[in-house]
Amino acid sequence: MVDLTEYAGFQLKLDDLKNRFIFDDSVTYQDECYVGLDEILPVLLNKFVRYPEKVYKLHKNVVPRTVNSNDELSYDIYQIPVGLLGIEFVKTHVYHSAFQENKYSSIIECLSGELTVIMQKNVKKEETHYEFDTYVEDIVVVTLKRGEKVAIPAGYFYTFVNAGNSVVVMAKLSSKSEIQVDYNNLRREKGLAYFIISKNAKAETVANPKYKIQCKLKVYSVRKIVRDESLKKVFIPFDISTPLFNLHFMAKSLHAYF
């Protein structure tokens, strides 16, 4: 049994033997679902992977029972297991929200394990039938340890990866206007601009040759972001000492960031 209460901000435990969460009676959630392999196959490096059938699990819209669940923001909890999808480490869907100045797609908090977040911003394509290539103007990889948070600016594509050796439990606070990417729009690229693969029993970040990458890959830890004021202003513009659940529902609303 893994106790996540200290970092979650409410009583939450993970029964790792039965592979289920135990929520306190003071909270409720809208839905529990598994994301299947067939759903994320379009963005995998190896399109012939057949196992595992269920890739990861999430609980959507977790709220205190005293709070109106029609809030414009959704607090979701993900459980990303250890393992590989072919040679790639287990990852989630790709998400995106339209660019808005000084706004964010989501705020992420790692509750257990070590989480890797890949964020990428593409150059807007010209309105022409002759531009086939997708150009990347910014790509950032951030690793989060237990209790750490990071905000993802609006206008970025992003996914979550478990490249560690223990289960990742993470919380995501996002606008309900945030969307899972339509993979028909990534048919040519077959995923994001970088994949995190296992090579010689170690995690390695490799480029996707389907993209034209016009920038240097930036790799940060949350500790590095916190020490750099310019990075902190972009990726952690909020209180990092309070659990995300409490920061939003108990302390002050985070609507201004979305």
DACOR-V342761 format. One record per residue. N is the residue number from 1. RES is the residue in one letter. OMEGA is omega in whole degrees, -180 to 180 (* if undefined). BURIAL is I if it has 24 or more other C-alpha atoms within 12 Angstrom, else O. D_LAST is the distance of its C-alpha to the last C-alpha in Angstrom with 1 decimal. Layout:
((N RES OMEGA BURIAL D_LAST) (N RES OMEGA BURIAL D_LAST))
//
This chain:
((1 M 180 O 34.8) (2 V -180 I 31.8) (3 D -177 O 30.2) (4 L -172 I 26.5) (5 T -176 I 26.2) (6 E -176 O 25.9) (7 Y -179 I 22.8) (8 A -178 I 21.2) (9 G 173 I 21.5) (10 F -176 I 23.5) (11 Q -179 O 26.8) (12 L 178 I 26.3) (13 K 176 I 29.1) (14 L 175 I 29.7) (15 D -174 O 33.2) (16 D 177 O 33.9) (17 L 179 O 37.3) (18 K 178 O 36.0) (19 N 179 O 32.7) (20 R 176 I 30.6) (21 F 173 I 28.3) (22 I -178 I 29.6) (23 F 173 I 27.1) (24 D -179 O 27.9) (25 D -177 O 28.8) (26 S 180 O 26.1) (27 V 176 I 23.3) (28 T 178 I 23.1) (29 Y -173 I 21.4) (30 Q -172 O 21.2) (31 D 173 O 22.7) (32 E -178 O 24.5) (33 C 171 O 25.2) (34 Y 173 I 26.7) (35 V -176 I 25.7) (36 G -179 I 29.0) (37 L -178 I 30.4) (38 D -179 O 30.9) (39 E -177 I 27.2) (40 I -180 I 26.3) (41 L -179 I 29.7) (42 P -179 I 28.6) (43 V 176 I 26.6) (44 L 178 I 29.3) (45 L 179 I 31.8) (46 N -177 O 34.7) (47 K -177 O 34.7) (48 F 177 O 37.7) (49 V -180 O 36.3) (50 R -177 O 37.4) (51 Y 1 O 36.5) (52 P 179 O 34.6) (53 E 176 O 34.0) (54 K -172 I 31.1) (55 V -180 I 28.8) (56 Y -175 I 26.1) (57 K 174 I 24.9) (58 L 173 I 21.7) (59 H -174 I 21.0) (60 K 171 I 18.2) (61 N 175 I 16.2) (62 V -177 I 18.1) (63 V 169 I 18.1) (64 P -179 I 20.6) (65 R -179 O 23.2) (66 T -176 O 22.7) (67 V 177 O 19.1) (68 N -177 O 18.4) (69 S 178 O 17.3) (70 N 177 O 15.8) (71 D 180 O 12.5) (72 E 179 O 9.5) (73 L 179 I 8.5) (74 S 177 I 11.4) (75 Y -175 I 13.2) (76 D 178 I 15.8) (77 I -179 I 18.8) (78 Y 171 I 20.6) (79 Q -176 I 24.2) (80 I -174 I 25.3) (81 P 173 I 29.0) (82 V 175 I 31.3) (83 G -177 I 33.0) (84 L 170 I 33.2) (85 L -168 I 32.6) (86 G 175 I 35.6) (87 I 178 I 35.3) (88 E 171 I 31.5) (89 F -178 I 29.9) (90 V -180 I 28.0) (91 K -177 I 24.5) (92 T 171 I 21.9) (93 H 171 I 20.6) (94 V -179 I 18.7) (95 Y -179 I 15.1) (96 H 168 I 13.0) (97 S -175 I 10.3) (98 A -180 I 11.1) (99 F 170 O 10.7) (100 Q -178 O 8.7) (101 E 176 O 10.1) (102 N 177 O 8.6) (103 K -175 I 5.2) (104 Y 174 I 5.3) (105 S -178 I 6.8) (106 S 172 I 7.8) (107 I -173 I 9.6) (108 I 174 I 13.3) (109 E 177 I 16.3) (110 C -179 I 19.9) (111 L 180 I 22.1) (112 S 179 I 25.3) (113 G 178 I 26.9) (114 E -175 I 25.6) (115 L 174 I 22.6) (116 T 178 I 22.2) (117 V 175 I 19.1) (118 I 178 I 19.7) (119 M 178 I 17.2) (120 Q 177 I 18.5) (121 K -179 I 17.7) (122 N 172 I 20.3) (123 V 179 O 22.0) (124 K -179 O 21.5) (125 K 176 O 24.8) (126 E 179 O 27.2) (127 E 180 O 28.2) (128 T 180 O 31.5) (129 H -175 O 33.4) (130 Y 180 O 34.8) (131 E -176 O 31.8) (132 F -175 O 31.8) (133 D 174 O 30.3) (134 T -178 I 26.7) (135 Y 180 I 26.0) (136 V -179 I 23.6) (137 E 178 I 22.5) (138 D 175 I 20.7) (139 I -173 I 21.1) (140 V 173 I 20.2) (141 V -179 I 21.6) (142 V 175 I 20.5) (143 T -180 I 22.6) (144 L 172 I 21.5) (145 K -174 I 24.1) (146 R 178 I 24.1) (147 G -178 I 21.8) (148 E -177 I 19.8) (149 K 173 I 16.0) (150 V 177 I 14.1) (151 A -179 I 10.6) (152 I -177 I 10.5) (153 P 176 I 9.4) (154 A -180 I 8.4) (155 G 179 I 11.9) (156 Y 165 I 13.7) (157 F -180 I 15.8) (158 Y 178 I 16.3) (159 T -178 I 18.6) (160 F -174 I 19.8) (161 V 171 I 23.5) (162 N 179 I 26.1) (163 A -178 I 28.6) (164 G -178 I 30.1) (165 N 175 O 33.0) (166 S -178 O 31.4) (167 V 174 I 28.9) (168 V 169 I 25.2) (169 V -178 I 23.1) (170 M 175 I 19.4) (171 A 179 I 16.4) (172 K 174 I 13.0) (173 L -176 I 9.9) (174 S 173 I 7.7) (175 S 178 I 6.5) (176 K 175 I 10.0) (177 S 174 O 9.7) (178 E -175 I 9.9) (179 I 165 O 13.7) (180 Q -175 I 16.8) (181 V 172 I 18.4) (182 D -173 O 21.5) (183 Y 171 O 24.2) (184 N 179 O 26.4) (185 N 177 O 24.4) (186 L -175 I 25.3) (187 R -180 O 28.9) (188 R -175 O 30.4) (189 E 179 I 28.4) (190 K 178 I 28.6) (191 G 178 I 25.6) (192 L -172 I 23.6) (193 A 177 I 25.4) (194 Y 173 I 26.4) (195 F 173 I 27.9) (196 I -173 I 28.6) (197 I 174 I 32.2) (198 S 179 O 35.0) (199 K -176 O 37.9) (200 N 177 O 40.9) (201 A 178 O 39.0) (202 K 178 O 36.2) (203 A 178 O 32.7) (204 E 179 O 32.6) (205 T -176 I 29.9) (206 V -177 O 31.4) (207 A 175 O 30.3) (208 N -175 I 30.1) (209 P 179 O 32.8) (210 K -179 O 31.3) (211 Y 168 I 28.8) (212 K -174 I 29.6) (213 I -175 I 27.9) (214 Q -175 O 28.0) (215 C 176 O 26.6) (216 K 176 O 27.6) (217 L 178 O 26.0) (218 K -180 O 24.2) (219 V -176 I 24.7) (220 Y 162 I 23.2) (221 S 177 I 23.5) (222 V 178 I 21.1) (223 R 179 O 24.0) (224 K 179 O 24.4) (225 I -178 I 20.8) (226 V -178 I 21.2) (227 R -177 O 24.5) (228 D -174 O 23.2) (229 E -180 O 21.3) (230 S 177 O 20.1) (231 L -179 I 18.7) (232 K -180 I 17.3) (233 K -178 O 15.3) (234 V -168 O 13.6) (235 F 178 I 13.5) (236 I -176 I 13.7) (237 P -174 I 12.3) (238 F 179 I 12.7) (239 D -179 I 15.7) (240 I -176 I 17.4) (241 S -177 O 20.3) (242 T 176 O 18.8) (243 P -176 I 18.2) (244 L 180 I 14.6) (245 F 180 I 15.8) (246 N -180 I 17.3) (247 L -179 I 14.6) (248 H -171 I 12.2) (249 F -173 I 15.1) (250 M -174 O 17.8) (251 A 179 O 16.9) (252 K -180 O 13.8) (253 S 178 O 10.6) (254 L -178 I 7.5) (255 H -176 O 5.4) (256 A -179 O 5.5) (257 Y -176 I 3.8) (258 F * I 0.0))
//
